[in-house]
Amino acid sequence: MVGVLREECARLSSLEKRYLREVKKLPKGSIQIKRIKGIAYPYLVFRKGEKVISKYLGRCSENELRKLKKTIEQRKQYEKHLKQVEHNLKRVSKMIHGKNG
């Protein structure tokens, strides 16, 4: 039983590392469009510590904005999966060490 749990722990650890690697590659935050005098200006908005940063993206086509939104959504999915893996890793570790989990 403990051998199976150790294998699961190793699998979850490798999965956690993979998700962390993928999350670091992708942009975080969200895209906001600010309209000034009828012209749309796209910004990437994200937190850096306590500060909220708005980074102007320049002139982007709709296709480029769609791709960026897709990568941001992909990052959010990876973060969601990462939380689940971390939760499962804690539970398996507790089982290995004989604590109730």
VENCORSUL-V560104 format. One record per residue. N is the residue number from 1. RES is the residue in one letter. SS is DSSP state (a for helix, b for strand, c for the rest). PHI is phi as a letter, one per 40 degrees, with the letter a starting at -180 (NA if undefined). BURIAL is I if it has 9 or more other C-alpha atoms within 8 Angstrom, else O. Layout:
BEGIN
n: {N/N}
res: {RES/RES}
ss: {SS/SS}
phi: {PHI/PHI}
burial: {BURIAL/BURIAL}
END
This chain:
BEGIN
n: {1/2/3/4/5/6/7/8/9/10/11/12/13/14/15/16/17/18/19/20/21/22/23/24/25/26/27/28/29/30/31/32/33/34/35/36/37/38/39/40/41/42/43/44/45/46/47/48/49/50/51/52/53/54/55/56/57/58/59/60/61/62/63/64/65/66/67/68/69/70/71/72/73/74/75/76/77/78/79/80/81/82/83/84/85/86/87/88/89/90/91/92/93/94/95/96/97/98/99/100/101}
res: {M/V/G/V/L/R/E/E/C/A/R/L/S/S/L/E/K/R/Y/L/R/E/V/K/K/L/P/K/G/S/I/Q/I/K/R/I/K/G/I/A/Y/P/Y/L/V/F/R/K/G/E/K/V/I/S/K/Y/L/G/R/C/S/E/N/E/L/R/K/L/K/K/T/I/E/Q/R/K/Q/Y/E/K/H/L/K/Q/V/E/H/N/L/K/R/V/S/K/M/I/H/G/K/N/G}
ss: {c/a/a/a/a/a/a/a/a/a/a/a/a/a/a/a/a/a/a/a/a/a/a/a/a/c/c/c/c/b/b/b/b/b/b/b/c/c/b/b/b/b/b/b/b/b/b/b/c/c/b/b/b/b/b/b/c/c/c/c/c/a/a/a/a/a/a/a/a/a/a/a/a/a/a/a/a/a/a/a/a/a/a/a/a/a/a/a/a/a/a/a/a/a/a/a/c/c/c/c/c}
phi: {NA/c/c/c/c/c/c/c/c/c/c/c/c/c/c/c/c/c/c/c/c/c/c/c/c/c/c/b/h/a/c/b/b/b/b/b/f/g/b/c/b/c/b/c/b/a/c/b/g/c/c/b/b/b/b/c/c/g/c/b/c/d/c/c/c/c/c/c/c/c/c/c/c/c/c/c/c/c/c/c/c/c/d/c/c/c/c/c/c/c/c/c/c/c/c/c/c/g/c/c/a}
burial: {O/O/O/O/I/I/O/I/I/O/O/I/I/O/I/I/O/O/I/I/O/I/I/O/O/I/O/O/I/I/I/O/O/O/O/O/O/O/O/O/I/I/I/I/I/I/I/O/O/O/O/O/I/O/O/O/I/O/O/I/O/O/O/O/I/O/O/O/I/O/I/I/O/I/I/O/O/I/I/O/I/I/O/O/I/I/O/I/I/O/I/I/I/I/I/I/O/O/O/O/O}
END
